Amino acid sequence: MKSLLPLLGRYAFTLAIVAIASLVAWQAWTRYESTPWTRDGRVRADIVRVSTDVGGLVTQVAVRDNQRVEVGQLLLVLDRPRIAATIARADAAIAEARAALEQARKEARRDIALGDLVATEAREQNVAKVKTAEAALKRAEADRHVARVDMQRTEIRATASGIITNLDIHAGDYLAAGTQAMALVDTASLRIEGYFEETKLHHVAIGDSARIRLMGDNAEITGHVESIAAAIADDQRDETGNLLPKVAPTFSWVRLAQRIPVRIYIDRVPPGVRLIAGRTASVEILPADVNRVAASSRSHS
């Protein structure tokens, strides 16, 4: 009997260890299957593609790569003498059109004064000359307006506050109209995009709190769910020439859950954490009861 007790004790100890391990494994599996979390997250930001509306040589680059800029700050200056010459040519065309219009009006007033002494056909021709001269003057004034707008747009300025990146342009380079000169990261739009499995979306709601950790950083970023994507691409379907859907003829028996983008608004960033667009992040959405406890603690504090 005495030898049986140590054996039962060892069995009981082993069974207890197995029970504890099973409980821990069950909780881990339940958390993995039900808790909305993902390691497939990214830091995202809106990118302003800085380009030029007019073509010309670059005469000045006023910023450096990875430099922070503010709204309205000068970035580039294009060749201004060419546009200045265009404005001067437009001014000359306006002066010429005004002189022609004044001459046509004098001839028209003279015909009116002479009355029946002037043939009807000649009077009509002079009236047509006045209208033609008026149209020519309006066209010349419009050309000058366009030239002045082009002159203003030879100075390319920042349309958002952020950081310049991918700057690979120098004085002397030629920029064609519409060519992208550099990228501007709008730092006010920095956010976290978490790609959650569709099986976990019923645990995600707008306003839920979120915890984010960037790869390589142990500090915790806090935020909340701002929105959930309304659509993703359907890789089983395509369009044909007659607008009928083309559906893939095969279907895999193993169905993997698709991932849906969830946009996380950043509430707080710990000191020293660098939010660089494209960085990898792990995102965890807190359950509703945890959100209520956090909200109540904030209200009491």
C-alpha positions as CSV (number, residue, x, y, z in Angstrom):
1,M,0.0,0.0,0.0
2,K,2.8,2.3,0.8
3,S,4.4,1.7,-2.6
4,L,1.2,2.5,-4.3
5,L,0.8,6.0,-2.9
6,P,3.9,7.4,-4.6
7,L,2.8,5.9,-7.9
8,L,-0.7,7.5,-7.6
9,G,1.0,10.7,-6.7
10,R,3.1,10.7,-9.8
11,Y,0.0,9.8,-11.9
12,A,-2.0,12.7,-10.3
13,F,0.9,15.1,-10.9
14,T,1.1,14.0,-14.5
15,L,-2.6,14.3,-15.0
16,A,-2.6,17.8,-13.5
17,I,0.2,18.9,-15.8
18,V,-1.7,17.5,-18.8
19,A,-4.9,19.2,-17.6
20,I,-3.2,22.5,-17.2
21,A,-1.4,22.2,-20.6
22,S,-4.7,21.3,-22.2
23,L,-6.4,24.3,-20.7
24,V,-3.7,26.7,-21.8
25,A,-3.7,25.2,-25.3
26,W,-7.5,25.5,-25.4
27,Q,-7.4,29.2,-24.3
28,A,-4.7,29.9,-26.9
29,W,-6.6,28.2,-29.6
30,T,-9.8,30.1,-28.6
31,R,-8.0,33.4,-28.6
32,Y,-6.4,32.6,-32.0
33,E,-9.8,31.7,-33.5
34,S,-12.0,34.4,-32.0
35,T,-9.9,37.3,-30.9
36,P,-9.6,39.9,-33.7
37,W,-5.8,40.3,-34.1
38,T,-3.4,40.2,-37.0
39,R,0.3,40.5,-37.7
40,D,-0.6,41.6,-41.2
41,G,-0.7,45.4,-40.6
42,R,0.9,48.3,-42.3
43,V,1.6,52.0,-41.5
44,R,-0.2,53.9,-44.3
45,A,-0.3,57.5,-45.4
46,D,-1.6,59.6,-48.3
47,I,1.1,60.3,-50.9
48,V,0.9,63.6,-52.9
49,R,2.5,63.1,-56.3
50,V,4.1,66.5,-56.8
51,S,4.0,67.2,-60.6
52,T,4.2,70.2,-62.9
53,D,1.4,71.7,-65.0
54,V,3.9,73.4,-67.4
55,G,7.0,72.0,-69.0
56,G,10.4,73.5,-68.7
57,L,13.9,73.4,-67.3
58,V,14.3,73.1,-63.6
59,T,16.2,76.2,-62.4
60,Q,15.9,75.7,-58.6
61,V,15.3,72.8,-56.3
62,A,14.4,74.4,-52.9
63,V,14.1,71.2,-50.8
64,R,16.2,68.1,-49.9
65,D,15.2,64.5,-49.8
66,N,13.4,63.5,-46.6
67,Q,12.9,67.1,-45.6
68,R,9.8,68.2,-43.7
69,V,7.8,70.9,-45.5
70,E,4.7,73.0,-44.7
71,V,1.7,73.9,-46.8
72,G,2.7,76.5,-49.4
73,Q,6.4,76.0,-49.1
74,L,8.4,76.4,-52.3
75,L,9.6,73.1,-53.8
76,L,10.7,73.7,-57.4
77,V,11.1,76.6,-59.8
78,L,10.9,76.0,-63.6
79,D,12.3,78.1,-66.4
80,R,10.6,81.5,-66.1
81,P,12.2,83.5,-69.0
82,R,10.3,81.5,-71.6
83,I,6.9,82.1,-69.9
84,A,7.9,85.8,-69.5
85,A,8.5,86.0,-73.2
86,T,5.1,84.4,-73.8
87,I,3.5,87.1,-71.6
88,A,5.2,89.8,-73.5
89,R,4.1,88.3,-76.8
90,A,0.5,88.2,-75.5
91,D,0.7,91.9,-74.4
92,A,1.9,92.8,-77.9
93,A,-1.0,90.8,-79.4
94,I,-3.4,92.7,-77.2
95,A,-2.1,96.1,-78.3
96,E,-2.3,95.0,-81.9
97,A,-5.9,93.8,-81.4
98,R,-6.9,97.0,-79.7
99,A,-5.5,99.1,-82.5
100,A,-7.3,97.0,-85.1
101,L,-10.6,97.3,-83.1
102,E,-10.2,101.1,-82.8
103,Q,-9.7,101.4,-86.6
104,A,-12.7,99.1,-87.3
105,R,-14.9,101.2,-85.0
106,K,-13.8,104.5,-86.7
107,E,-14.7,103.1,-90.1
108,A,-18.0,101.9,-88.8
109,R,-18.8,105.3,-87.3
110,R,-17.8,107.0,-90.6
111,D,-20.2,104.7,-92.6
112,I,-23.0,105.6,-90.2
113,A,-22.3,109.3,-90.6
114,L,-22.3,109.1,-94.4
115,G,-25.6,107.3,-94.4
116,D,-26.9,106.3,-97.9
117,L,-23.7,107.4,-99.5
118,V,-22.1,104.1,-98.4
119,A,-23.2,100.9,-100.0
120,T,-25.1,98.5,-97.7
121,E,-22.5,95.8,-98.4
122,A,-19.6,98.0,-97.3
123,R,-21.5,98.9,-94.1
124,E,-22.0,95.2,-93.3
125,Q,-18.4,94.4,-93.9
126,N,-17.3,97.2,-91.5
127,V,-19.7,95.9,-88.9
128,A,-18.2,92.4,-89.3
129,K,-14.7,93.9,-89.0
130,V,-15.6,95.4,-85.6
131,K,-16.9,92.0,-84.4
132,T,-13.8,90.2,-85.6
133,A,-11.5,92.7,-84.0
134,E,-13.5,92.4,-80.7
135,A,-13.1,88.6,-80.8
136,A,-9.4,88.9,-81.6
137,L,-8.9,91.2,-78.6
138,K,-10.7,88.7,-76.3
139,R,-8.6,85.9,-77.6
140,A,-5.4,87.9,-77.0
141,E,-6.5,88.7,-73.4
142,A,-7.3,85.0,-72.8
143,D,-3.8,84.1,-74.1
144,R,-2.2,86.6,-71.7
145,H,-4.3,85.2,-68.8
146,V,-3.1,81.6,-69.6
147,A,0.5,82.8,-69.8
148,R,0.2,84.5,-66.4
149,V,-1.2,81.3,-64.9
150,D,1.7,79.4,-66.4
151,M,4.1,81.9,-64.8
152,Q,2.5,81.3,-61.4
153,R,2.8,77.6,-61.9
154,T,6.5,77.7,-62.6
155,E,6.8,77.8,-58.8
156,I,5.7,74.4,-57.5
157,R,4.6,74.6,-53.8
158,A,3.6,72.0,-51.3
159,T,-0.2,71.4,-51.1
160,A,0.1,69.5,-47.8
161,S,2.4,69.4,-44.8
162,G,4.6,66.4,-44.7
163,I,7.9,64.9,-45.7
164,I,9.5,64.9,-49.2
165,T,10.7,61.5,-50.4
166,N,12.0,60.0,-53.6
167,L,13.5,63.3,-54.6
168,D,15.6,62.6,-57.7
169,I,15.6,65.9,-59.6
170,H,18.3,68.6,-60.0
171,A,18.7,72.0,-61.5
172,G,19.1,71.7,-65.2
173,D,16.8,68.7,-65.6
174,Y,13.8,69.0,-67.9
175,L,10.3,68.4,-66.7
176,A,7.5,67.7,-69.2
177,A,4.0,68.8,-68.3
178,G,2.4,66.2,-66.0
179,T,5.7,64.6,-65.0
180,Q,5.9,63.6,-61.3
181,A,8.9,65.4,-59.7
182,M,8.8,64.0,-56.2
183,A,6.5,62.4,-53.6
184,L,5.2,64.2,-50.5
185,V,4.1,62.0,-47.6
186,D,1.1,63.7,-45.9
187,T,2.0,63.1,-42.3
188,A,-1.5,64.3,-41.1
189,S,-3.0,61.2,-42.8
190,L,-0.7,58.6,-41.1
191,R,-2.8,55.6,-40.0
192,I,-2.6,51.9,-39.4
193,E,-4.2,49.4,-41.9
194,G,-4.9,46.0,-40.4
195,Y,-5.8,43.2,-42.7
196,F,-8.2,40.9,-40.7
197,E,-9.5,37.5,-41.7
198,E,-13.2,37.8,-42.7
199,T,-14.1,35.2,-40.0
200,K,-13.1,37.6,-37.3
201,L,-14.9,40.7,-38.6
202,H,-18.0,40.1,-36.4
203,H,-15.7,41.0,-33.4
204,V,-14.7,44.3,-35.0
205,A,-16.8,47.4,-34.7
206,I,-16.2,51.1,-35.5
207,G,-14.9,52.8,-32.4
208,D,-13.3,49.8,-30.8
209,S,-10.0,50.4,-29.2
210,A,-6.9,48.9,-30.8
211,R,-3.3,48.1,-29.7
212,I,-0.6,48.3,-32.3
213,R,3.1,47.2,-32.1
214,L,5.5,48.0,-34.9
215,M,8.0,45.4,-35.9
216,G,11.3,46.2,-34.1
217,D,9.6,48.3,-31.5
218,N,8.3,47.2,-28.1
219,A,6.4,50.3,-27.4
220,E,2.6,50.1,-27.7
221,I,0.6,52.5,-30.0
222,T,-3.0,53.0,-29.1
223,G,-5.8,53.8,-31.5
224,H,-9.4,53.0,-32.5
225,V,-11.2,51.5,-35.5
226,E,-12.1,54.3,-37.8
227,S,-13.6,52.4,-40.7
228,I,-13.9,49.0,-42.4
229,A,-13.3,48.5,-46.1
230,A,-16.4,48.3,-48.2
231,A,-15.0,46.0,-50.9
232,I,-12.1,43.9,-52.0
233,A,-11.2,42.5,-55.4
234,D,-12.9,39.2,-56.5
235,D,-10.1,37.0,-57.9
236,Q,-12.6,34.4,-59.0
237,R,-14.3,36.8,-61.5
238,D,-13.2,38.9,-64.5
239,E,-14.9,41.0,-67.2
240,T,-15.2,40.0,-70.8
241,G,-15.6,42.0,-74.0
242,N,-19.4,41.6,-73.9
243,L,-19.6,42.7,-70.3
244,L,-20.5,39.2,-69.1
245,P,-18.7,37.9,-66.0
246,K,-16.0,35.4,-66.5
247,V,-15.9,33.0,-63.5
248,A,-13.0,30.7,-62.8
249,P,-14.0,27.1,-63.7
250,T,-12.2,25.6,-60.7
251,F,-12.8,25.9,-57.0
252,S,-10.4,24.8,-54.2
253,W,-11.8,22.6,-51.5
254,V,-9.6,24.3,-49.0
255,R,-11.1,27.7,-48.5
256,L,-8.8,30.2,-46.9
257,A,-10.3,33.2,-45.2
258,Q,-9.8,36.4,-47.1
259,R,-8.4,39.5,-45.4
260,I,-10.4,42.7,-45.1
261,P,-8.6,46.1,-44.6
262,V,-9.6,47.8,-41.3
263,R,-8.5,51.4,-40.9
264,I,-7.1,52.3,-37.5
265,Y,-7.0,55.9,-36.3
266,I,-3.9,56.6,-34.2
267,D,-4.7,58.1,-30.8
268,R,-1.2,58.0,-29.2
269,V,2.3,57.3,-30.3
270,P,5.0,56.7,-27.6
271,P,8.1,58.9,-27.8
272,G,10.8,57.5,-30.0
273,V,8.5,55.5,-32.3
274,R,8.9,56.4,-36.0
275,L,5.8,56.1,-38.1
276,I,7.2,55.3,-41.5
277,A,4.7,54.5,-44.2
278,G,5.0,50.9,-45.1
279,R,6.3,49.6,-41.8
280,T,4.9,46.3,-40.6
281,A,2.6,46.3,-37.6
282,S,0.7,43.8,-35.4
283,V,-2.9,45.0,-34.5
284,E,-5.2,43.7,-31.8
285,I,-8.8,44.9,-31.4
286,L,-9.8,45.0,-27.8
287,P,-13.1,43.2,-26.8
288,A,-16.1,45.3,-26.0
289,D,-15.9,44.7,-22.2
290,V,-12.2,45.8,-22.2
291,N,-13.3,48.9,-24.1
292,R,-15.9,49.7,-21.5
293,V,-13.4,49.3,-18.6
294,A,-10.9,51.5,-20.4
295,A,-13.5,54.1,-21.1
296,S,-14.7,54.1,-17.5
297,S,-11.2,54.4,-16.1
298,R,-10.6,57.4,-18.4
299,S,-13.8,59.1,-17.2
300,H,-12.9,58.6,-13.5
301,S,-9.4,59.9,-14.1
